[in-house]
Amino acid sequence: MPYPNSDFWSALLDGGRVPVSEGKHYTLSVVDCGFLLMPTGRLIACDPFAVLQKNHNFFVQIPPGRYRVLVTLADVSDDNDGSHMREAYATLMLDETAVEAKRRIITPLGDTVCPPEMDDEGTYHGFPVDAGTACFVDQGAVDTLMPDSDWYDDLFDNGTPSSWFEQMDDPNHIRAGLANIALPRSQGGENIVIVHSGWGDGHYPVVGGYDASDRLVRVHIDFFVVFRD
């Protein structure tokens, strides 16, 4: 079947062993990153250190709520000994009990933007990553809670343990490469979940997971770690 309903799709396949080439497989594990608060339901998937900003991001509209974020890791080491782990998928669980029956690529849109047409080969319209990271966050929370300041110096890399870079690299936070961080002016738990983007910089799709009634129950970012031609 064509991507993203391909047989190698492996998001949330905890403990699974997925062949990726002749004689080579990846072992997968799932990490719970806690919950993401979505007060407006305007879900942003972007590189937070490169393009996160007020009022200008494209978003996926979901019901406002509080949703669990799970990250699927792939052990890509030659001996499958856990010595080389990569983030393969990030998933927002809109309904934790629902069964995902099919998937399709979602094109995030602004309020007045029409979706671009897909070409004959199904080329996706994802988002760029230039700082080796991606995130899930509510656009409305970014608009109202991020300060009017230099985010890089004040938040991202301020030289303290509370900086976003430090929390991303802290193995005792969730694990190195993952972070669940309260937004600066958060009063009700508004937050951002940040994850290293697989092999690094690139252009990654947002993929919707739907149940048998075509209801959106998952939102995935695929970092193209688990992939076969």
MIMAR-691777 format. One record per residue (C-alpha): residue number from 1; residue in three letters; x, y, z. Coordinates in Angstrom, 3 decimals, padded with zeros to 6 digits. Layout:
! MIMAR-691777
NODE/NUM/ALA/X/Y/Z
...
//
This chain:
! MIMAR-691777
NODE/1/MET/000.000/000.000/000.000
NODE/2/PRO/001.237/003.551/-000.619
NODE/3/TYR/002.694/005.683/002.147
NODE/4/PRO/001.569/006.438/004.856
NODE/5/ASN/-000.366/003.152/004.921
NODE/6/SER/002.768/001.195/004.067
NODE/7/ASP/003.589/-002.064/005.818
NODE/8/PHE/006.716/-000.537/007.396
NODE/9/TRP/004.730/002.141/009.275
NODE/10/SER/005.718/001.569/012.901
NODE/11/ALA/004.521/004.421/015.120
NODE/12/LEU/003.676/003.147/018.641
NODE/13/LEU/004.929/-000.379/017.868
NODE/14/ASP/006.468/-000.850/021.312
NODE/15/GLY/008.934/-003.743/021.305
NODE/16/GLY/008.503/-004.319/017.589
NODE/17/ARG/011.323/-005.431/015.281
NODE/18/VAL/011.008/-003.850/011.852
NODE/19/PRO/013.121/-004.946/008.864
NODE/20/VAL/014.528/-001.926/007.033
NODE/21/SER/016.946/-003.608/004.622
NODE/22/GLU/018.336/-007.039/003.891
NODE/23/GLY/019.704/-008.459/007.131
NODE/24/LYS/018.973/-005.262/009.077
NODE/25/HIS/016.143/-004.423/011.439
NODE/26/TYR/015.343/-001.766/014.025
NODE/27/THR/013.907/-002.481/017.465
NODE/28/LEU/011.315/000.025/018.619
NODE/29/SER/010.299/001.378/022.018
NODE/30/VAL/007.739/003.968/023.072
NODE/31/VAL/008.400/006.793/025.548
NODE/32/ASP/005.592/008.631/027.348
NODE/33/CYS/006.275/012.383/027.254
NODE/34/GLY/003.286/013.347/029.377
NODE/35/PHE/000.383/015.510/028.321
NODE/36/LEU/000.064/018.506/026.033
NODE/37/LEU/-002.545/021.102/026.917
NODE/38/MET/-004.402/022.416/023.851
NODE/39/PRO/-006.569/025.352/025.008
NODE/40/THR/-007.537/026.465/021.485
NODE/41/GLY/-006.987/023.210/019.582
NODE/42/ARG/-004.771/024.926/017.002
NODE/43/LEU/-002.064/022.281/016.872
NODE/44/ILE/001.360/023.360/015.632
NODE/45/ALA/004.038/020.931/014.455
NODE/46/CYS/007.244/022.815/013.704
NODE/47/ASP/010.907/023.278/014.570
NODE/48/PRO/010.599/025.372/017.754
NODE/49/PHE/014.130/026.727/017.661
NODE/50/ALA/013.950/027.841/014.037
NODE/51/VAL/010.405/028.924/013.172
NODE/52/LEU/008.204/029.085/016.272
NODE/53/GLN/006.545/032.488/016.315
NODE/54/LYS/003.338/034.278/017.165
NODE/55/ASN/000.411/034.422/014.731
NODE/56/HIS/002.184/033.070/011.673
NODE/57/ASN/002.382/029.283/011.945
NODE/58/PHE/000.183/026.842/010.085
NODE/59/PHE/-001.907/024.572/012.269
NODE/60/VAL/-004.148/021.519/012.411
NODE/61/GLN/-007.478/022.193/014.104
NODE/62/ILE/-008.342/019.580/016.734
NODE/63/PRO/-010.796/019.699/019.646
NODE/64/PRO/-009.364/021.685/022.565
NODE/65/GLY/-008.256/019.371/025.345
NODE/66/ARG/-005.370/017.632/027.060
NODE/67/TYR/-003.645/014.891/025.095
NODE/68/ARG/-000.846/012.432/025.736
NODE/69/VAL/002.302/012.646/023.589
NODE/70/LEU/004.213/009.451/022.828
NODE/71/VAL/007.528/009.205/021.010
NODE/72/THR/008.567/006.021/019.219
NODE/73/LEU/012.310/005.413/019.393
NODE/74/ALA/014.240/003.190/017.000
NODE/75/ASP/017.380/001.311/018.028
NODE/76/VAL/019.448/001.713/014.870
NODE/77/SER/022.670/000.271/016.330
NODE/78/ASP/024.325/-002.543/014.380
NODE/79/ASP/023.927/-004.977/017.272
NODE/80/ASN/020.522/-003.718/018.466
NODE/81/ASP/022.091/-003.110/021.850
NODE/82/GLY/020.558/000.300/022.544
NODE/83/SER/023.771/002.177/021.859
NODE/84/HIS/022.308/004.279/019.041
NODE/85/MET/018.729/005.468/019.439
NODE/86/ARG/016.838/007.744/017.079
NODE/87/GLU/013.421/009.359/017.385
NODE/88/ALA/011.281/007.776/014.667
NODE/89/TYR/007.809/009.218/015.332
NODE/90/ALA/006.108/011.721/017.619
NODE/91/THR/002.414/011.090/018.239
NODE/92/LEU/-000.376/013.133/019.784
NODE/93/MET/-003.031/010.744/021.119
NODE/94/LEU/-006.432/012.335/020.503
NODE/95/ASP/-008.208/009.142/021.622
NODE/96/GLU/-006.078/006.636/023.510
NODE/97/THR/-008.635/003.830/023.250
NODE/98/ALA/-009.432/004.129/019.543
NODE/99/VAL/-007.971/001.801/016.918
NODE/100/GLU/-006.139/003.490/014.076
NODE/101/ALA/-007.493/001.971/010.861
NODE/102/LYS/-005.900/004.182/008.193
NODE/103/ARG/-003.631/007.154/007.758
NODE/104/ARG/-003.288/010.100/005.456
NODE/105/ILE/-001.051/013.128/005.277
NODE/106/ILE/-002.431/016.318/006.810
NODE/107/THR/-001.519/019.694/005.333
NODE/108/PRO/-001.457/022.245/008.193
NODE/109/LEU/-003.254/025.441/007.206
NODE/110/GLY/-003.575/029.012/008.321
NODE/111/ASP/-006.991/030.536/008.968
NODE/112/THR/-007.534/031.703/005.390
NODE/113/VAL/-005.177/029.459/003.451
NODE/114/CYS/-006.372/026.950/000.870
NODE/115/PRO/-004.596/023.574/000.880
NODE/116/PRO/-002.050/023.060/-001.900
NODE/117/GLU/-002.898/020.398/-004.444
NODE/118/MET/-000.993/017.155/-004.214
NODE/119/ASP/000.907/016.167/-007.338
NODE/120/ASP/000.344/012.898/-009.198
NODE/121/GLU/002.991/011.126/-007.142
NODE/122/GLY/001.455/012.146/-003.811
NODE/123/THR/004.225/014.510/-002.775
NODE/124/TYR/003.573/015.662/000.771
NODE/125/HIS/003.590/019.161/002.208
NODE/126/GLY/005.356/018.869/005.552
NODE/127/PHE/007.331/021.282/007.692
NODE/128/PRO/011.031/022.169/007.638
NODE/129/VAL/013.468/021.345/010.446
NODE/130/ASP/016.677/023.366/010.600
NODE/131/ALA/017.740/022.914/014.249
NODE/132/GLY/017.314/019.154/014.587
NODE/133/THR/014.106/019.434/016.628
NODE/134/ALA/010.340/019.350/016.261
NODE/135/CYS/007.489/020.085/018.622
NODE/136/PHE/003.788/019.939/019.332
NODE/137/VAL/002.273/023.104/020.821
NODE/138/ASP/-000.987/025.061/020.797
NODE/139/GLN/-000.736/028.160/018.603
NODE/140/GLY/-003.153/030.097/020.803
NODE/141/ALA/-000.955/029.398/023.831
NODE/142/VAL/002.116/030.603/021.931
NODE/143/ASP/000.294/033.785/020.917
NODE/144/THR/-000.732/034.690/024.458
NODE/145/LEU/001.965/033.207/026.705
NODE/146/MET/005.295/033.648/024.961
NODE/147/PRO/007.057/036.869/025.992
NODE/148/ASP/007.762/039.911/023.845
NODE/149/SER/011.503/039.331/023.943
NODE/150/ASP/014.401/037.533/022.351
NODE/151/TRP/013.289/033.944/022.775
NODE/152/TYR/016.686/032.505/021.890
NODE/153/ASP/018.643/034.344/024.579
NODE/154/ASP/015.879/034.489/027.191
NODE/155/LEU/014.407/030.988/026.852
NODE/156/PHE/016.198/028.681/024.460
NODE/157/ASP/019.805/029.155/025.568
NODE/158/ASN/019.938/031.388/028.650
NODE/159/GLY/022.762/029.518/030.393
NODE/160/THR/020.569/028.059/033.158
NODE/161/PRO/019.123/024.564/033.750
NODE/162/SER/015.702/025.964/032.843
NODE/163/SER/016.729/026.786/029.277
NODE/164/TRP/014.942/024.777/026.633
NODE/165/PHE/018.220/023.436/025.237
NODE/166/GLU/019.310/022.258/028.700
NODE/167/GLN/015.991/020.527/029.347
NODE/168/MET/016.179/018.855/025.932
NODE/169/ASP/019.590/017.395/026.779
NODE/170/ASP/018.777/016.429/030.385
NODE/171/PRO/018.620/012.601/030.672
NODE/172/ASN/016.697/012.954/033.931
NODE/173/HIS/013.919/015.120/032.498
NODE/174/ILE/012.264/012.498/030.273
NODE/175/ARG/015.358/011.280/028.471
NODE/176/ALA/017.973/013.119/026.438
NODE/177/GLY/016.326/014.411/023.281
NODE/178/LEU/012.815/014.821/024.708
NODE/179/ALA/011.300/017.602/026.807
NODE/180/ASN/007.914/018.683/028.129
NODE/181/ILE/008.265/022.356/029.093
NODE/182/ALA/005.817/024.850/030.581
NODE/183/LEU/005.395/027.991/028.509
NODE/184/PRO/006.790/031.133/030.178
NODE/185/ARG/003.507/032.717/031.307
NODE/186/SER/001.604/029.509/031.818
NODE/187/GLN/-001.140/029.727/034.422
NODE/188/GLY/-003.068/026.539/033.655
NODE/189/GLY/-000.412/024.092/032.544
NODE/190/GLU/000.069/025.315/028.971
NODE/191/ASN/003.197/023.686/027.600
NODE/192/ILE/005.256/022.551/024.640
NODE/193/VAL/006.603/019.063/023.895
NODE/194/ILE/009.909/019.046/022.014
NODE/195/VAL/011.656/016.073/020.405
NODE/196/HIS/014.858/015.588/018.453
NODE/197/SER/013.993/014.942/014.818
NODE/198/GLY/015.290/011.496/013.973
NODE/199/TRP/018.403/011.844/011.822
NODE/200/GLY/018.293/015.638/012.106
NODE/201/ASP/017.333/018.404/009.703
NODE/202/GLY/014.910/017.735/006.896
NODE/203/HIS/011.310/018.166/005.811
NODE/204/TYR/008.791/016.004/007.664
NODE/205/PRO/005.107/015.203/007.162
NODE/206/VAL/002.256/015.478/009.612
NODE/207/VAL/000.214/012.283/009.342
NODE/208/GLY/-003.307/011.824/010.629
NODE/209/GLY/-004.424/008.482/012.017
NODE/210/TYR/-008.140/007.761/011.585
NODE/211/ASP/-010.490/005.137/012.989
NODE/212/ALA/-012.895/003.059/010.913
NODE/213/SER/-015.467/005.880/010.944
NODE/214/ASP/-012.861/008.342/009.559
NODE/215/ARG/-012.491/010.186/012.865
NODE/216/LEU/-009.056/011.693/013.550
NODE/217/VAL/-007.630/009.834/016.573
NODE/218/ARG/-003.853/010.379/016.233
NODE/219/VAL/-001.553/013.056/014.870
NODE/220/HIS/001.917/011.786/013.991
NODE/221/ILE/005.163/013.332/012.862
NODE/222/ASP/007.169/010.840/010.819
NODE/223/PHE/010.921/011.494/010.954
NODE/224/PHE/011.651/008.917/008.230
NODE/225/VAL/013.870/006.772/010.413
NODE/226/VAL/011.856/003.613/009.714
NODE/227/PHE/011.551/003.572/005.961
NODE/228/ARG/011.991/001.250/002.979
NODE/229/ASP/012.026/002.123/-000.711
//
